[in-house]
Amino acid sequence: MTTTKRTTFASVWDAIEDSREIAASLRLRAEVANAIIEEMRRRKLTQARAAAICGVTQPRISDLMRGRLDLFSLDALIDMAAQLELRTSVTVRRRRAA
């Protein structure tokens, strides 16, 4: 009988990526992307209308809706959120000891 070692991660992002920096970036991009998508849904915006407001193309909005976060920088997402009149902020603090 083979015993498998379980690995525990602080968050799903840590489990996805080998690098803590990449995981942190993905987590932040996902948070901003989700806020954008929620605002689009709240306003009942079509992808074309959301694209016009955000200053991007409709295919870019489609990529966002499909979760293609690898195609977006954090800066681009923050700019899109600002166009939708969403305010963003980043909190930086020390990690807790394991």
N, C-alpha and C positions, 0 to 999 in steps of 0.2 A: 504494500500500500504506500503510495507516494503522498507526502505531506506538502501542501502548497503554502508558501508564505504569503500572508495578506499584507498589502501595503495600504496605509491609511493616509489620506490627504486632507489638508485643512479646507480645501474647497475643490469644486469640480474643475476649476481652471487650473489648479496645480496638478490635477490628475491628467489633464489633456496635454499640457506642454511640459517639456523637460526644464525649461528656463523659467524662473520666477518672474523675470522681467517680461517675458512674452505673455505669461499667464496674467500678469497685472494689466498689461495693455489690452488683452482680449476682454478681460472683465470690464474695464472702463468703456471700451468700445461697445460692448454688449449693453451696458447700462444706458448709454446715450442713444444707441440705436432703438432700444425698447421704448424709451421715452418718446422718440420721434414717431415710431409706429403707433404708439398709444394716442399721441396727439392727432395724427392723421385719421385714426379711427374715430376719435372723439368728435372731430370736425366733419367726419364723413367725406373726406377728400378723396377724389380719384387719384390714381398714380400720376396722371397728366397734370392735374391741378397742383398736387403736392410738389411735383418737379418744377413747375413754374414758380411757385412760392419760394422754393429752396434754391433756385438758380442752377438746377441740374437737369439732366435729361430724364425722360420717363424710364428708360432702361436702367438708369442708376437707382431709381426708386424701386424698381423691380428687384434689383440685386439686393438692396437693403431688406425688402420684404421677405426675400428668400434666405436671409441670414448669411449672405456672402460678406461677412465682416472683414475677411482678408483683403477685400477690394477697397476698403475705406481706412483712411488715417483717422486718428482721433480728432485732429484739427478739422478735417472735412465734416465729420459728424457734428462737432460743436458748431461749425458754421451753419450747417443745415438746421440744427436745433434753434439757433439764434434767429434764423429767418422765419421760423415757426413761432417766434416770441417765447421760446423756452429759455429759462436761465439755467446755466450749468455751473457747477462748482466741483472742485476736487479737494478732498481732505487727505492730507499726508500725515501719517503717524508711524511710530515705531511698531514693528511686529512684536507680538507677544512671544515670549520664550516658549519653546516646545516642551 
